[in-house]
Amino acid sequence: MKHLLTTEDRLIWPPPHAHQLLILLEDFVQKTHGAIPNIKDFKVMAVKLLGPCAKRYRPTQVKSKYHRMRIIYGKFKKLINHTGFGWDFDNNTPMCDTNVWDDYYKANPGMSKFKYVGLPDYEMHKNVFEKSNATGGLGYSSANPPCDVDDEADIEDMFLHPNNGRSDDDEEAF
């Protein structure tokens, strides 16, 4: 996995500019009750960024940054929801035992940057992207290959007939 922010992304979107975009996105989500912005909305945001950032962004650049921020938020959320991770409110970073970090980073290379810095503006990211990220048993990344018929049947069966937290071994005991 590549690093979450490339050098090009950092040059085009320095942290203060990304923060300004998050402010605009948070305002948009509040005003539209969680709608996902479209290209017209990105055009408006590009114009609004010109003042505080003193840089002209194209609507396609704003849209691309929005999608990269959404992906990074999803990966960070997956990290903090991983078993064994907690949250250090003082430092705004995830925390856990060293062996949990090591195991997680082996399975998810490139995520080590979050160990010491967390996700800047995490609460703003959460406000903007929480409703647009599928999670739980029915969450399925577009990066994964399509499910086959058997997988779809298994997912539907688990959704329609949950075993109320019991494992298959528990069911055999009844």
C-alpha positions, 0 to 999 in steps of 0.5 A: 500500500502506498502512503496515505498522502503522496508528496504531490498531494501534500504540495497541492493540498497543504494541511491548512488548505485541507483544513479549509476544505473540511470546514466547507465540507462540514458546513455543506453536510450540515446544510444539506443534512448529510448529502454527498456533494456533486460537481456543482457543489465542488465548483462552489467550494473551489471558489470559496477556497480562493479567499482563505487559501490564496490558491485557485483549485479546479472543481475536479481537484476539490472532488479528488481531494474529497474522495481521498479524504473519505478513503483516509477517514475510512481506513482510520476508522477501521484502525480505531475500531480494530479489536485492541485499539483504544483512543488517547483523547489527550494526544488525539491518537489511537493507542494499544499494546505494541504487539497489537500495533505490530500485527495491525501494521503487518496486515495494513502497511502504510498505516503506521503514520497514525500511531503518533499523529492520529488523523488531524481534524478527526471530528470534522472528518467524522462529521463529514464522512460518517454517513457516507461510509458503509460499515458492519456486516453489510459494508463492502468496499468497491475495491473488492471483487464482486461477490459470487452467488454463494457469498451473496446468499451467505451475507443475506442469510446472516442479515436475515437470520442472525444467531444473536451473538452465539457461535456455531458451537453454542448452537450445537449444544442446544 
